[in-house]
C-alpha cells in the first residue's frame, strides 16, 4: 500500500530538504566511487608491492568492475526491496572486511578476492546514494552537491600523499586511507531515512521509457569524457609536456570536476535546466579545440574548464533520469550507465587515435557531449524541469 504523500512530507524521516540526509548520500557517493577514482594509483601500488604482471594487474581491475557492473545492472530488482540504511551499513562492512583482509594477507589472490567484494559494496553504496537524492525535493541541487565530495575526497587523498607523504605511497597506506573514509562514513549512515517517498501505484517499469533513454544519454556523454580522461597522459606526452607537470595538471582536473557542480545550486530557478545544460555542454566542448595544438597553458585551461563543465551538466542529466523514473527502480542504473560509458569510451578513443589521429578522438568527445545533452534536453521538455528548474 502506498503511503500518503502528505504524511510523508510531515515525517521526520522524509529526505526532502534534509541536509543531514544529503550528507549521508554524499557519504554513500564517496565510498561508492573512491576505489574507482583512485584505481590507477591503486593498481600501480598493487603491481609494485605484490610483484604482479600486467595481466594480473588487469585482472584486479576487471574483477572490481565485474562485480560492480553486475550489482548495479540488477539494481532494478533489489533497490525497492531492501532497507537503505541497513544495506548501507552492510555494504560498508563488506568493504571494510575486504580491505582488512587484503592488508593482512597482502597476496595476489587475497587482493583479487578483496577487489571483488569491494566492487559489491561500492556498487550498493553508489546506487543507494543516487536513490536517496532522487527522493529529495530539489534534485538539481542534490545531485550537484553529491558530485562534489566524490571528486574532491579522492583528489585530496592523492594530492596529500603525493605532495607530502610520497615515501608512504604504498599498498598499506592507500588502502588504510580508504578504510578511514569508510569508517568516517559509517558514522553518518544513521541519517539515511527508513521510510521512502511513495511512488504512484500505477507506475509501470519499462526499460524503453524516457528513463532508459536518459540513461543512454548519460552513457553516451560519459563515454566521451572517460575516453579523454583515460588518455590525458598520452595526450600530454604527444604534445611534449613533461609527465610530472601533466600529473599536476590532471590533479587540477580532479579538483575542477568537484568544483563545477557548485554552480548548480546558484542557478536562478527561472532559467530551468535547458539553458545551464546548454551552457555547460558548450563549455565542455570548447576546450577540446585547444587540444589540437597543445601547450602547457592550453592543457592547464582544459583541465580547469572541461571537467568542471561536464560535471556541472551531469547533475542535470541525473535529475532528468530521476524525473522520468516513476517507479523508483531505474535510478539505481545511473552507476551502471556510467560504468558502461567507462568501458566503451577509452576503447573507442584509443581506436580512433591509432587509426585516424588525435583530432578524430576529440571529435568523438564533442559528438558524445553534444548527443547526450541533446537527448536530455529533448526529454527535459516533456517534464516540469524547464518550467521551474526543480522537482516539486
N, C-alpha and C positions, 0 to 999 in steps of 0.2 A: 504494500500500500504506500502510495506516495505521501510524503509529509507535506502539510500545508505550508506554502511559501511564506505566509505572514508569520507563522510560528517559527519558521527557520530564521527569519530576519531578527526576531527577538531573542533568539537563542544565544547564550554566551559563547557557544561553540561555533557559531556561524563565521566562516572565514572572511566574509566581506569586510573590507576596510580594517582589517585587524593586522597591525604592524607586527605583533608577536608571531602570528601565523606566517606572515610574509618572510620573516627572518628564518623561521623553521623551513619554509620552502626553499629559501636560499641555501640553507644548510644541506638539504637534500640535493640541491643542484651542484654544490661544490663537491660533496662527497661522491656524487654520481659521475663527475667528469674529471676529477683530479688525476686519476691514473691515465686517462686518455690524454689530458693536457700535458702531462709530464712523460708520456710514453717514449718519445725519442731519447731522452736522457736516461730514463729507467732501463730501456733496452741496452743502452751503451754501458751502464754500470753493471748490468747483469752479465753482459758478454765479457767484460773485463774481469770482474770478480769471480765469476764461475767458469771462466775459460771456455766460452761457448763458441761454436762455429756459427757462421751466418745463417745456416739452415735452422739450427737450434734456436737462435735468437728470433728468427722469423716465426717459429712455431709458438713462442711465447705470446707474440702479438696476435697471431691467428687464433690461439686458444682463448684469449681475452675477448676478442671481437666475436668469436663464435658463440660463446655463452651470452654475451651482451646482446647480440642481434637476435638470438633465439628467444630470450625472455621478453625483450621489447616487442618482437613480432607477435607474440601470443598474448600481449597485454590486454587485448580486447576481450579475452576470456576471463581474466582474473582481476582487472582493475576495480570492478564494482563489487567483487565478491569477498574482498579482504578488508580488514580494518587498517586504515592507512597509518595510524600511529604505531600500532603493534608491528606492522610489516616493516616500517622504517627502523624500529629498534632491532628487529630480526636481521634486516639487511646489513645494518651497521655491525651487528655481532658476527655475521658471516665474514665480512671483510676484515674485521679485527683479528678473528681467529686465523684466517688465511694468511694475513701478513705476519702475525707472530710465528706461525708455522714456517713461513718462508725464512724469516730472520734466524730462527733457531736451527732449522735444518740446513739451510744455505746450500742446497744441491739443485741440480737442474730439474730433476723430476719433482721435487718439492715445490720449486718455483713455478713449474708448469701447472701443477695442481692448484697452487695459490692463485695464479692468474685466472684460472678457470672460475674459481669461486668468487674472486673479486669482481669478475665480469657479471656474475649473477647478482651479487649485492649491489653493485653500482647501477646496473640496469633498473633494478627495482626502485632505488632511491631517485634516480633521474626521472623515471616515469612518473612516480608519485609527486615529485616536485612540480612537474607540469600540471598534473591533476589538481593539486592544491590551488595553484594560481588561476587555473581555468574557472574556478568557482568564486573568484573574487569579483567585486563589483567593477573595479577598474582594471581590466586585464591588460590594457596597453601599458599602464604604469607597472603592474605586477610583473609581467614578463620582462620588461626593460630592467627593472631593479634586480630581478633574479639573475639576469645575464652578467651583471657587473662583478659580483664576487666570484662567479665561475671562471672568469678570466683573470681577475686580479690576485686571487689567493695563490693559484699555481705560479703566476708570474712573480709574486713576491718571494715565494719559496725558492724558485730558480735563481732570481737575481741576488738574494741574500747569500745563498750557498756559493754561487759562482764568484761573487764580488768579495765576500768577507771570509768564507769558510771553504775555499776551493780545495784545501787539503782534506776536507771531510766529505767531499762529494763522492760518496761511495754507496754501495748496496744498502748497508745497515742504516746510514744516515737518511737517505732518501725515503726508504720505507718507514723509518721511525717518524719522519715528518708527516707522512700520510697518516700514520697511526695516530699522531697527535691531533690532526684535523678531525679524524673520525671520533675521537674521544670527546673533543670540544662539541662536535655536532650532537653527540648523544645527550648533552645537557639541554638542548633546545627542542628536541623532538616532542616533548610533552605538550608543546603549544599547538601541535597539529590537531585539529578538531576531530572528535569521534564521529559526529554527525556530518553529513554532507548535504549540499544543496540538492533538493529533489529535481529529477528530470521529468518531463512530460510522460505520462503513462502510455501515450500513443506513439512515442518516438520509436522509429524503426531503424535498426542498424543496416547500413548499406555502404560497403566499401567504395562503390562507384558514385557516391553522392558528392556534394560540394566539399565535404571534409576530405574525401580521398583525393580530389583534385588539388585542394590546398596543400595537402601533404606532398603530392607530386611536385608542386611548385617549390616547396621548401627543399626537397631533394635536389631538384634541378639547380636552384640557386646555390646551395651549399656545395654541389659538385664543382662548380666554378671556383668557389673560394678555397675548398680543400685542395684542389689541383694546384692552384697558385701557391698556397701555403706550403705544400709538400716540396716544392721546387725552389723556394726562396734562396736557399744557399747556392744552388746551381745557377740561378739567375745572377746572383752576385758574382760568382766565380767567372761566369761567361762575360761579365762586364768589367772584370779586372778589379773588383772590390775586395779588399783584404777580408779574409774569412772571420777574423776576430771582430773587425768593425761591423761586418754583416750580422754576426751574432748579437752584438749590442743593439743594432737597429731592429732586429727581429724581436728582441725583448721589448723595445718601444712599441712594436706592433701588438704584442700581447696586452700591454697597458692600454693602448688606444682602443683595443677591442672591448676592454672593460669600461672605458670612459664613455664611448659612443652612446650606449643606451641611456646614459644620464640625461640626454637631451629630451627623451620621450616624455617624461612627466611634466616638462615645462612647455610642451607644445600646446598652444591655445586650443581648447576643445572645438571651437568653431571651425578649425582647419580640417577636422576629421582625420582620416587616415591616408587618404589618397595623396594629398599634397606633400606631407612629410615623407611618405614612402617614395614618391617620385623623386623628391629631393635627395633622399639617402641613396637611391639607386644611381642617380646621375653622379653623385659624389663618390660612389664606389667604382663606377666605370671610368670616369675621367682620369684618375691616377694611372690607369693602365697605359695611357698614351706615353707617360714618362718612362715606362719600362722599355720602350723601343730603342732608346738611346740613353742607357742608364749611366748616371754618375752617382757618387755617394750622396750628394744633396738630393737628387731626384729619388733615389732609393729610400732615403730617410722620409721624404714627403709622402711617398707611397705608404710607408709603414705608419705614418701619422694619420692619414686620411682614410685609406681604403678599409682597414679593419673596423675603425670607428663607424664609418658609414654603413658597412654591411651589417654589423651587429645592431645598429640602431634600427635598420629596416627589419631585422629578424624578429624584433619584438612585435611588429605589426603582422608579420607572417603568422606567428604563433597565436595572436589574438583572433585572426580570421579563422584559423583552424578551430579554435575554441568556440567561436560564434556558430560555426557550421555544425559542430558536434552536438546534436540534440540528445544523443543517447548517453553522453559522458564516457563512452567506451573507447573512442578513437583518439582522444587527446594523448593517450599513452604511446601512440605511434609516432609522435614527434621525434623522440630519440632514435627510433628505427629509421625514419626518413633521413635523419642526419647521418646515421651510420651508413646507409646506402649511398648517400652522396659522397661520404668519405671513402668509400670503396671505389666508386665509379670515377670521381674527379681526377685523382692522381694518375690513374691508368690512362685516361683519355688525354690528359695534359702531357704526360710523358710520351705517348704515341705521336701526338702532334708535333712535339719538339723534334723527335727523331726523324720524322718523315717530312715535315713542312717548315720546321723552324719555330723560333720563339714567338714570332708575330702571330702565327696561326693559333698558338696556345692562348695568347692574350685575347684574341678574338673569341675563342671558346668561352673564356671567362666573361667577357662582355655580353655575349649571347645568353649565357646561363643566367647572369644577373637580370638582364632585360626580360627574358622569357618568364622567369619565376615571378618577377614583380608584376608583369602584365597579367598573368593568371590571377594573382592575388588581388590586383586592382579590379579585375572583372568580377571576382567573387564578392569583393567588399561592397560593390554597388548594389548587390542584392540583399545586403544586411543593413542594420541601422548604423553601422560603423562610420559612414560618411556624414550622417546627419548630426552626430554629436561627438564622434570620435571615442566613445566609451560604451561599455556594456551597461545595461540598465537592469 
